[in-house]
C-alpha cells in the first residue's frame, strides 16, 4: 500500500509541468540608493526597569520607557518617551513624541507631540508643536519659523545698449620732493 | 516678522458665513475682547504671552501665529498642589507662602509680559491669592499690555473652570473642564476694585451671563 501510494506520487510528480525557469535579475554594478536605516530600523529602547544617569546621544531613534536622568541629543532622529518613560534633562532631537513625563527644555528641528496624559515641565522650541487635550504642560512654547525656499531670481534683463568702456587718462606722475 | 492669522476649531465648528451667529453653540461665542487682543498682537511687536488656563493647540496656534512666545500653565492645578485643602477652605495662607506660589507660577522679569490670558481662573483662587496674583501681574506686564479675564455669574458658588480655545474672527470656544470647584463670586464693582491699579478696565456685555473683561496695563 505504501509502495503504491509512493509510486502514484512519483507519477504525479513526473506529470506535473516543469517549473518555468526564472530569468536571472540582472544586477547592476552601479551603487543603488540606500534606504535610510533610521526609518526602517526599530528604535533603541531604554526599558521599563532601566535607569540611566548621564547624557545620551546617537544617530538612531530612541524609545525611553524607563528613567533617564541626563540630556538627550539625537539631532537627526526621533525620541519617543513612552507612557512609563521619565526624562529629567535637556532634549534635542529631530522629532519628540511624549506619552510620559519630561522635566527639561526641549528643542526639535521638526515636531514635538505632547500626547494625552503626558506631563511636560520645561520650555519647548519646535517647528510644529502639537499638544493633545488632557496633556499637562508648564513652560514656554516657541515656534521655529522655517521660511519657504525663495524662488530663484529671474535673470537680469540684458542691457539695452553695450556699455562703452571708460578710458581713464593716465595718472600724472607724482612729483618727487 | 510674520504676523499671520492662526487658530481653528476644525471645519465642522464653523458655518461657511464666518463667525457670525456663533454664540452658545457648543460653547462657541464671539468675543469682542479677543478681537481687541488679536489687534494688539497684529499691531505690536512679538511679545511674551502668558496663558493661565493651561495649554491647548488652538491657543498655541493663535498666539504663536502672530510670532509671539507663549508661556502656558494651568494655574488652578498649581494652586491646588501648592496650598493645603485647609488653606484653600479657610481662604487664607501666610503671605510668604502666597509669595512663594507667585514666584513659582510667574517666572518673569518686570514688564516682560505683552498679554495675559487669565480666562476665569481668578475665581478659583481664594481672594487673597487672586488679589496678590493681579498685583504681581501688573508688575510683570509691560505698559499697554492687555489682560483678558472671564467671570462666571455671581450666583454660582461652584463651577468647573472653562477650557477656552481662541479661534479665528474673535471666536472663543469655552467648555467646562470638570470637576467643578468652589468659585469666588465677583460682581462688576469687585472686578473694578480688583483691577483698580490698571489704566483701563473694559467690560464686554454678552448674551450669556459670562462676563468678559479686558484690562489694559
Contacts between the chains, C-beta under 8 A, distances in Angstrom:
chain1	res1	chain2	res2	distance
A	129	B	60	6.3
A	129	B	64	8.0
A	130	B	57	6.7
A	131	B	55	5.3
A	131	B	56	6.3
A	131	B	57	5.0
A	131	B	60	6.1
A	132	B	57	7.8
A	133	B	56	6.4
A	133	B	163	7.8
A	135	B	55	7.5
A	136	B	54	7.7
A	136	B	74	7.2
A	136	B	77	7.4
A	137	B	54	7.1
A	137	B	55	4.2
A	137	B	72	5.9
A	137	B	73	7.4
A	138	B	72	7.2
A	138	B	73	4.1
A	138	B	74	7.8
A	138	B	78	7.6
A	139	B	71	6.8
A	139	B	72	7.3
A	139	B	73	7.6
A	140	B	48	8.0
A	140	B	69	5.8
A	140	B	70	7.0
A	140	B	71	4.6
A	141	B	55	7.1
A	141	B	60	5.9
A	141	B	64	6.6
A	141	B	69	7.0
A	141	B	70	4.8
A	141	B	71	7.6
A	141	B	72	6.7
A	142	B	64	7.3
A	142	B	69	5.0
A	142	B	70	8.0
A	143	B	64	4.3
A	145	B	2	6.2
A	145	B	67	7.6
